[in-house]
Each structure stands twice: as C-alpha cells, then as structure tokens.
Amino acid sequence: MIYADHNATSPLRPEARDAMLAAFDIGATNPSSVHTSGRAARAVVERARAQVGGAIGSRAADLIFTGGGTESDALAVQGVVDALEGRCTLIVSAIEHDAVAKSAAHSGAIVQTAYVTPAGTLDLDDLRLRMARWDKETLGTPVLCLMLANNETGIIQPVAEAASIMREAGGLTICDAVQGLGKIPVNVGLLGVDYLSVSAHKVGGPQGVGALWHRAGAPLKAILYGGGQERSLRSGTENVAGIAGFGAAAEAAVRDLPRYAALAKHRDAMESRLKAEGGVVVTGEGSPRLAGTSNFARTGFRAETQVMALDLAGVCVSAGSACSSGKVKRSVVLMAMGASDAVAESAIRTSFGWNSEPADFDGVAEAWLEAARRTVLKEKV
C-alpha cells in the first residue's frame, strides 16, 4: 500500500509510540494529584509542553493542551469572542478549515470573509483597504482567522504580513497552523500572531491531542469548564500518554524538516509526469506550497471516482478535506480561488510525509495514469 494522505493524518512515529508506552508505564494516575505518581505524570505533561513549545518558538507556559486541532481552533475563536464580550468582528479567510469557519459561524459575532487571490493566497491589498476603512465603533475589534498552510492545496499563507496589518489596526490574528507544523519552520514570534493552534496526529503523534498557543495578555476565556486544568482555560484531566506522544512527535518533526523539504523535488516530478501524460491541472504550482502536498484535477474524471480507483490500486489519497466525515464534495477552497466547477469537482489531493519514499511518488503517478486510461483517457481512442 502507498499512503499518500498525510494531511489527513500521519502514521504514528516510533518516537511518539515509545513516549506513549513510557507514559503508560507510570500507571493510571492524574497529573493534578499531588502524590508521587501524580507528580510523575505532571512531569511527563510539562516535558511535552516544553517540546511542543520549542517546536513553535514559544514559552511552554503559553501553551494549552486540548483534545485536538478542532478544539484548539474553537477555543481560540469562541474564547476571543467571549473575552471581548462580542464586541468584535471575525474576518475568516475564504479557504479556512471548517474547524475555524464553523466555529466562527456559531460564535455569535459578526463574521466577514477575507478573500484570496487566484494564486490561493490571502488578498493582502484587500485586507489593508478593509483595515484602513475599519469602523471600530460599529464592528468592534477586528479578528483575522488565517491558516498557515491550506490543507487541500498546501499553499502557504502570508501570515506574518497579514498579522502585521492587523496589529497596526489594533486587531488580533488567529492562526490555524495544524498543517504547517513539522512541514515548514513555525515561530510564533516571527509570525506575529496572537493565537496559534496545532495538532498531534498531523505530525506523527496520536489522534485526540492538540494545543493552543496564545500571546501573553491576549484576550481569551475558557469555553469548557470544570476542574480548572490548563490554567483554567481547558478543564478536564489531561491525556498524559497522548500529550507525551505529541511532544515526542513535535520534536522529531522539527528535526526532520530538511527531509520533508526534500520531498518537493519528487512531488514536482510526479506532477510533471501527470501533466504530460494525463493532462492534469495542478493547483497552486506557482505559489509557495508544502513540499509533500499536491492538488491536481483532470476535468471529466470525478474526484470520488479517482479516490475509489486509487484505493483499489492500493493507494490512499483524499478529495478535498478528509475531516468532513468521509464526504466527497466540490472543493470550496478551489471555488474560492476562482476554479471552474469542472476543476473543483475533479480535484484530488496527495500528501506525503515523514515516512514517504521517492518510490511512493512514482507509484501514485503510475496508479493514477492507469486509472485514467480506463476512464477519461480511453475516450480519446
């Protein structure tokens, strides 16, 4: 089997597995307990906090562990709205993940859309103009929601530039960096954002663990109440083993950044072959992208058909976002970029990661071309 769906979830790294097993060996204990076993569990959590903090250039103290990227996004969005008592407007990028977009829609705050260019990056000129005309009396504090890298196209967003614009306007920036961590360097100070969310399973850690970083002093209120864990911003007993795995995976992912960057040449070669022999259109090939991500389309060859055909050939890929309960539907991201209905309905995503090999790219290309020959391309005969 060729696994080319790392953007959906990345296989567990051996470092994460080892860290989790070591945490399990401590025994069933609560890191909030003051006895010896509890203190041992607390030490595991705090070590992982330092590891994840180090991976994003932050102080460990500013990191809150959550149940995943979606919860981190929800805490940032709803937590800001609540802290500002609703006197704000959320400006959500048109290509944002549903974890952010739907949280914003249900936050009770005013929501505006931040548009993207046909190249798939945030329209900075539009954002500057919007901020220059901002009516704070009517709209309150502007809060931009902008992902670091798009999960479908891999296109890297100009987060630092956008955050600078927002800061000058007295606004805030929430950044979903779930797809960026472990694939490109991530530093909260250089990005200049106020909130940044990450997830363990995207970097080879376990599922069900995430974290939210927030700038010291940035407005934030809890949305989940209980025992007051995680500085009373995320109550609930911490998942000690999962957090341990996250820390180990984050540390390993940063170490392996050069290896991930080297995937770009194999991705580019795969795309060149698919364009030459299969007539595909590659989304965002002129934009900065994650090295292991490719989004391409062959009009007339429906996305769901491609996914099923490749699955039968032993290749795992996705169509659109794989975080939508297994649904295959027209890509909202591509539509926001101005793609035609035909392209949006036929686009699939391949994503490679920490354990991908050069032969995997060749295997994906061969399997896709064979599937295309049996469907679309045979019509030319």
N, C-alpha and C positions, 0 to 999 in steps of 0.2 A: 504494500500500500504506500502511496505517496500522500503525505499530509501537507496540504497547501492551504491551510485555513488558520494560521497562527493569529490573525487579527480577531478571530472569534474566540479562541482560547489556545494557549500554547502548552504543549505537553510539560508535565512536571519535571523540573530539573533535578538531577541527583542531589545537588546541594540542598535543595528545598526539602526533598524527601528525608535526607539524613537529619536535617534540623528538626523536622516534624517528629521523627522517631525518637530523637533525643528528648524532645519536649514531652512526648507521651510517657517516656520512662520516668519522668518526675512523679507521675501518678495523677489521679483525679484530684485537682486542687484549684482553689480560686486565687487568682493573683491579688485580690483585695484582702485576703486573710493575712493576719499578722504572724502566724506561726511559721516554723521553719520551711515547711512545704510551700506555703503561700508565698513566702519571700523568694523561694527558688523560682516559682512561676513568674513572679513580678520581674525578676532579673532577666528571664527569657524575653518577656514583653519589652522591657526597656532596651535590651540589646538590639532587638529587631527595630525598635523605634529609631535608634541611632543609625542602624544600617539603611533604613528607608530614607531617613532624613539626609544622610550622607549622599544618597543616590540622587537627590534633587537639590542639594546645596543648601539645606535648611538646618535650623536648630531642631534637635529632637523634640524639644519642649513645645514646638509649634505644630506638631503632628498629632492628628486624632485618628485612631484606628476605627474602622467601620466594617460593615458587612459586605462591602464591595464597592465598585465604581459607581453604580447607580445610587446607592445610599449616600456616598460622598457628594455626588452632584446634587442630590435632593437636599442634603444638609446645607450645602453652600447656598443654593438658590433660596430655599424656604427660610433658612437661618438668617440670611441677609434681609429678606423682606420683613421678617418678624422683628429683627433688631432695629430696622428703620421705621417700624410701625406702619408699613405700607406706603410710606412717602418716598417712593422710588419708581423708576420705570426700568424693566428688564429689556435690554436690547440683545436679542438672541440671533446668532448667525443663521442664515438660511440653510446651512449644511450641518447644523448641530445634531448630535445624537439625541434620540428620543428621551434618554435619561435626563437631559437638560431641558429640551423643548417641552416635554410634557410636565415636568416639574414647574417650569415657568408658567405654563398654561393653567395649572391648578394652584398657583401661589396666591392668587387674589390681587396681584399687582398688575399695573398696565404692562402690556408686552408689545414691543415693536420688533420688526425684522431688520437685521443687518444684512445687506445684500453682498453677494460675491461676484467677482468678475468671471467672464467665460473661462479664464485660466484656473478657476476653482479656489482663488484666494479672496480673503475679505477685501471689499472695496474701501480702501483707506481714505480716498478722497471723499467718498460719501459720508464716512464716519466723521471726518474733520468738519465738513459742512454742517452735519447734524449737530455736532457739539458747539459749533460757533453760533448756532441758532437756538440752542437749548433754552427752554423756559423752565427754570428750576421751580418757580413758584407754582406752575401748573403740573409739571411732570415729576418733580422731586429729584432725588439723586439718580443720575444715570448709572446703570449697572450693565456692563457688557458681558455677555456669555460667549466665549470663543474657544473652541478646542485647539489643541496644539497641533494635531495631525488628524486628518479625516480618516475614519475607519474604513470607508469604502474605496476611496481613491488613493489614500496615502499622502495626499497633498498637504504639505506643511504650511501652517498659517503664520502670518506676520504678527505674532502675539506681542512681542516686545514693542513694536511700533504702535500697535493698537492700544496697549496698556499705557503708553506714554501720552497718547492723545486723551485717553480717559482721565488720567491723573491730572493733566493740565486743566481739564474741565471740571475738576472736583468730583469725578466719578470713580467707580470701582470696576475691577475686572475679575471675572470668574473664569478659570481655565480648566477644561477637562483635558488632562494630559495622559489619559489612560492608554492611548495608542502611541504616545511619544516616549514614555519611559522605557529604557532599555533598547531604544532604536536610534535615538538621537540624544545628544547631551541635553540634560534638563537642569536648569539652575533658576530657582525662584527669584533670586536677587537680580540676575541678568534679565529675566523676563519682565520683571516689574509688576507682576500680578498681585492681587490681594488674596486669592484663594486658588488652590490647585488640587485636583483630585487624581488619584492613581489607583490601580487595581493589581492584585497579586497575580491572577491567572493569566494576564496578558504578557507577563514576563517570565513565565515558567514556575510560578508559585501556585498554591492551591486556590480553588474556587471558593467564593464566600468570604473573602477578606479584601479590604480596601483601606484607603487612608485619605484624609483631607488635611492639607496644609493650609493655614491661614496666617496672614501677616499679623504680627503682634499689634493689637489696637484696632484691627479691622472689625467692624460690627458683625456679630454673629450670635445667634441664640440657638439653643437646643431645640430639636423637633421631636426628640424621643426622651421621655422622662422615666426616672426610676431611681437606681441606686447611686447615681452621680459619678459613674466611672468616666474615664477620659476627660477629666477636668469639668465634669458635669455637662459636657457638650454631646456625649453619646453614651447614654446609660445602657447597662447590660454587661454581664460578665464577659470579659474578653476571651476570644478564641485563641488560647495560648499556642497550641500547635500550629494553627493556621497562620498566626502572626509570625511565629518563628520561621515558617516556610517562606513567608513573604519577605522577611528580612534577608534571608539567605539568597533568595531568587533575585531580589533587587541588587544586592551586592555583586552577584555573578553576572547579571545583565549589564551592569556598568563596566565590569571587567571585559566583557565580550563585545563592547561597542565596535571596535575595529573589525571583528569578524562579521558582525551584522552589516556594517557599511560595505564590506567586500561583496555582499550578495548583489549589489546593484549591477555589476557587470554581467552576471548570469541572468538577471531579470531582463536587462536590456537586450541581450542576445535572444532570449526567448521571445520577447516582443517583436524583434526584427524578423524572426522566422515566421511568427504568426501573421504579421502584416504582409510579408512577401508571399507566403503560401496559402494563407487563409483569409486575407482581405479584411482583417480586423481593424478597428479604430481604437487606439489607446487613449484613455482619458488622462489628461494632465501630464503628458510626457514632456512638455516644455516647462513644467513647474517643478519646484523643489519637492521631492517625494521621499517617503520612507523607502529605504533600499530594497526591502523584501516585498513590497506591495505593487500589484499590477491590476488595473481595472481596464478591461477591454470588451469590445462588443463586435458582433457580426450581425448586422441587421437581417432579419428574417429567421434568425436562429434564436429562438426564445430562451431566456435565461434559465427557466426551470428545466427545459429540455437539455440544455448543456450540463447543468448540475447533475441531473439523473444519469446522463450518458457517461459523464466522467466518473461518477460513483460506481457505475457498473464496470468501468475500466480500472477501478481501484485507486481513483484519485479523488481526494476530498477538497472541494472548493466551496465558495459561497456566492450567492447572488444578493447584492445589497448588504444590509446589515444582518448579521446572524443572531442578533439579540432581539429578534421580533417573533419569538415563539415558532420558529421554523417556517415562517411565511415567506413566500417568494412573490414580490410585487415590484411594480415600477419604481425605480430609484428616485426618491425625492431629491437626493443630492445632485444627481446628474441633471434633473429638471431645473434645479436652482442655477446650475451653470449654463443653462440655455440649450441643453442637448435635446434632440428631437425625441418624440415618443418612441420611434423605432429603435433608437440607440438605447434609451432608458429601459426599454423592455427586454433588451437582449444583452445587457452588460452583466458580466460576472467578475468576481474578484478572486485573485490568487494571492495568498500571503504566506511568506516563508519566514522562518525564524531560527532560533538558536541551534536546532539540530538538523537543519536543512543542508543538503549536499548539492553540489553542482549537477549531479545526475538527475535530481528531482525536477529541475527546470526543463531539462531535455525530455523527461518522462511526461510532464504536463503538456508540453508542446505537441509531442507525438500523439498522446491520447486525445487531445482536443482536435487536432487535424484529422485523425481517424474518425472521430465522431462527426465532424463537419462533412467529411467526404460521404458519409452515409445519409446525410440530410441535405443541407443547403447546397454544398458544392456539387453534388450529383445532378442538380437541376441544370447545370451548365453543359452537361454531356449531351 
